[in-house]
């Protein structure tokens, strides 16, 4: 689920990654 994945990424990588790019990547992975 997109929301859970993004929440987990925010917790683990807060301030270290571009959430816009991460969101696009997750969408690709989830199809």
C-alpha positions as CSV (number, residue, x, y, z in Angstrom):
1,X,0.0,0.0,0.0
2,X,1.4,3.3,-1.1
3,X,0.6,5.2,2.1
4,X,2.3,2.6,4.3
5,X,5.4,2.4,2.1
6,X,5.8,6.2,2.1
7,X,5.3,6.5,5.9
8,X,7.9,3.8,6.5
9,X,10.4,5.6,4.1
10,X,9.8,8.9,5.9
11,X,10.5,7.3,9.3
12,X,13.7,5.6,8.1
13,X,15.1,8.2,5.8
14,X,13.7,11.5,7.0
15,X,15.7,14.4,5.6
16,X,17.9,12.0,3.5
17,X,15.8,11.5,0.4
18,X,13.6,13.3,-2.0
19,X,10.0,12.2,-1.2
20,X,8.9,13.2,-4.7
21,X,11.4,10.9,-6.3
22,X,10.7,8.2,-3.8
23,X,7.0,8.4,-4.5
24,X,7.6,7.9,-8.2
25,X,9.8,5.0,-7.6
26,X,7.4,3.3,-5.2
27,X,4.6,3.8,-7.8
28,X,6.7,2.0,-10.4
29,X,7.5,-0.8,-8.1
30,X,3.9,-1.3,-7.1
31,X,2.8,-1.2,-10.7
